[in-house]
Amino acid sequence: MTKAQWVVDASHSEVGFSVRHLMIAKVKGTFHAFDANIVADPADLTSAEISFNIDLSSVDTRNGDRDAHLKSADFFDVEKFPTLGFKATSISQTSEGEYTVTGDVSLHGVTRSESFEVTFEGTSRDPWGNTKAGFSATGAIKRSDYGLTYNAALETGGVMIGDEVKITLEIEALQQA
């Protein structure tokens, strides 16, 4: 196979996150609107070109009040900073089907280099003859690195919201003709 253009099949993909709450539990959420530009040869993913964008206004934590707060100036400030962007700068294979993808994450007006662990799940043809590729990715960022510092101290010690945000992606990509 040679390098080809791939697009995210959003109906078979998910972008999720979790963050510690009250030092004792985790709040999880997803983003419903995202897209990617991928140019890759599944036989050599180390040469892939990847960019990814998330519409932050599509955040969903299953709590409307919390979602509205996340969209506000206390957190994402979606009026000024509507997207989270990622552009890969290097991809290294760590073992069979396993990769470390490093790139620039742009969030809240700040761009920083971050790394994510990616598993290539393989390729398959769907019943209509389309070639699909599957990827799983995990990583974590510190929200304070991006100026997202809203918090409250707890009487029992610690803070209401953890600094580390774990990110998970389950991506099914469709090869373009």
C-alpha positions as CSV (number, residue, x, y, z in Angstrom):
1,M,0.0,0.0,0.0
2,T,1.2,3.5,-0.7
3,K,0.5,6.8,1.1
4,A,-3.2,7.7,0.9
5,Q,-5.6,10.3,2.3
6,W,-7.7,9.1,5.2
7,V,-10.7,10.8,7.0
8,V,-12.2,10.0,10.3
9,D,-15.4,8.0,10.3
10,A,-17.0,10.0,13.1
11,S,-19.9,7.5,13.6
12,H,-17.3,4.8,14.5
13,S,-14.9,7.0,16.4
14,E,-14.7,8.7,19.8
15,V,-12.6,11.3,21.6
16,G,-12.8,11.1,25.4
17,F,-11.2,12.6,28.5
18,S,-11.2,12.1,32.2
19,V,-10.0,14.4,35.1
20,R,-9.9,13.8,38.8
21,H,-12.7,15.5,40.8
22,L,-12.6,16.2,44.6
23,M,-9.4,14.1,44.7
24,I,-11.6,10.9,45.0
25,A,-13.3,10.3,41.7
26,K,-13.0,10.9,37.9
27,V,-15.3,12.9,35.7
28,K,-15.4,11.6,32.1
29,G,-16.5,13.3,29.0
30,T,-16.5,13.2,25.2
31,F,-16.3,15.6,22.3
32,H,-18.8,14.9,19.5
33,A,-17.3,17.1,16.8
34,F,-13.8,16.4,15.5
35,D,-12.0,15.8,12.3
36,A,-8.5,14.8,11.1
37,N,-6.3,15.1,8.1
38,I,-4.3,11.9,7.8
39,V,-1.9,11.0,5.0
40,A,-0.4,7.6,5.7
41,D,0.7,4.2,4.4
42,P,-0.4,1.6,7.0
43,A,2.8,-0.4,6.1
44,D,5.0,2.6,7.3
45,L,3.1,4.8,9.8
46,T,6.3,6.5,10.9
47,S,6.1,8.7,7.8
48,A,2.4,9.6,8.3
49,E,1.2,13.2,8.3
50,I,-1.5,13.8,11.0
51,S,-3.5,16.8,12.1
52,F,-6.5,16.7,14.3
53,N,-9.0,19.3,15.4
54,I,-11.7,19.1,18.2
55,D,-14.6,21.5,18.4
56,L,-14.5,22.3,22.1
57,S,-18.2,23.5,22.1
58,S,-19.1,19.8,21.5
59,V,-18.0,18.8,25.0
60,D,-20.4,16.4,26.7
61,T,-20.0,15.3,30.3
62,R,-23.7,14.2,30.6
63,N,-24.3,17.3,32.8
64,G,-25.6,20.5,31.0
65,D,-24.5,22.9,33.7
66,R,-21.0,21.5,33.8
67,D,-20.8,21.5,30.0
68,A,-21.8,25.2,29.9
69,H,-19.1,25.9,32.6
70,L,-16.5,24.1,30.6
71,K,-17.3,26.2,27.5
72,S,-17.1,29.5,29.6
73,A,-14.1,31.7,30.1
74,D,-13.3,29.8,33.3
75,F,-12.2,26.9,31.2
76,F,-12.1,26.5,27.3
77,D,-13.5,30.0,26.6
78,V,-14.9,28.7,23.3
79,E,-15.9,32.2,22.2
80,K,-12.2,33.0,21.9
81,F,-10.6,29.6,21.5
82,P,-13.1,27.3,19.7
83,T,-10.8,24.3,18.9
84,L,-8.1,22.1,20.3
85,G,-5.6,21.3,17.5
86,F,-2.9,18.7,17.2
87,K,-0.2,18.4,14.5
88,A,2.2,15.5,14.5
89,T,5.9,16.3,14.4
90,S,7.4,12.9,14.8
91,I,6.2,9.3,14.9
92,S,8.3,6.4,16.2
93,Q,7.5,2.7,16.3
94,T,8.0,1.3,19.8
95,S,6.9,-2.3,18.9
96,E,4.7,-4.2,16.5
97,G,1.6,-2.0,15.9
98,E,2.7,0.4,18.7
99,Y,3.8,4.0,18.2
100,T,4.6,7.1,20.1
101,V,3.2,10.1,18.2
102,T,4.6,13.5,19.3
103,G,3.2,16.7,18.1
104,D,2.0,20.3,18.8
105,V,-1.1,20.6,20.9
106,S,-2.8,24.0,20.6
107,L,-5.3,24.8,23.3
108,H,-6.5,28.1,24.8
109,G,-4.0,30.1,22.9
110,V,-1.0,28.0,24.0
111,T,0.9,25.5,21.8
112,R,3.1,22.8,23.5
113,S,4.7,19.5,22.4
114,E,2.9,16.4,23.8
115,S,3.3,12.7,23.1
116,F,0.6,10.1,22.8
117,E,0.8,6.3,22.7
118,V,-1.0,4.9,19.6
119,T,-1.9,1.4,18.7
120,F,-2.6,0.6,15.1
121,E,-5.4,-1.9,15.2
122,G,-5.1,-2.8,11.5
123,T,-7.0,-2.4,8.3
124,S,-10.2,-4.0,6.9
125,R,-12.7,-3.7,4.1
126,D,-16.3,-2.9,5.0
127,P,-19.2,-4.6,3.2
128,W,-19.3,-1.8,0.6
129,G,-15.6,-2.2,-0.4
130,N,-14.2,0.7,1.6
131,T,-10.8,0.4,3.3
132,K,-10.8,1.3,6.9
133,A,-8.0,1.6,9.5
134,G,-8.3,1.5,13.3
135,F,-6.3,3.4,15.9
136,S,-6.4,3.7,19.6
137,A,-4.5,6.5,21.4
138,T,-3.9,7.5,25.0
139,G,-2.1,10.4,26.5
140,A,-2.3,13.1,29.2
141,I,-1.8,16.8,29.3
142,K,-1.6,19.2,32.3
143,R,-4.4,21.7,31.9
144,S,-2.4,24.4,33.8
145,D,0.2,24.2,31.0
146,Y,-2.5,25.7,28.7
147,G,-3.7,28.4,31.1
148,L,-6.7,26.4,32.3
149,T,-6.3,27.0,36.0
150,Y,-9.8,27.4,37.4
151,N,-10.0,25.5,40.7
152,A,-11.0,25.6,44.3
153,A,-9.2,24.4,47.4
154,L,-10.9,21.7,49.5
155,E,-11.3,21.9,53.3
156,T,-9.9,18.4,53.5
157,G,-6.8,19.3,51.5
158,G,-6.2,19.1,47.8
159,V,-8.2,20.8,45.0
160,M,-11.6,20.3,43.4
161,I,-10.2,19.6,39.9
162,G,-7.1,17.6,39.0
163,D,-4.5,19.1,36.8
164,E,-3.9,16.0,34.7
165,V,-6.4,15.4,31.9
166,K,-6.2,11.9,30.4
167,I,-7.2,11.7,26.7
168,T,-8.4,8.7,24.8
169,L,-9.1,8.3,21.2
170,E,-10.8,5.4,19.3
171,I,-10.5,6.3,15.6
172,E,-11.8,4.5,12.5
173,A,-10.5,6.1,9.4
174,L,-11.8,5.8,5.9
175,Q,-9.3,5.7,3.0
176,Q,-10.2,8.2,0.3
177,A,-10.2,7.1,-3.3
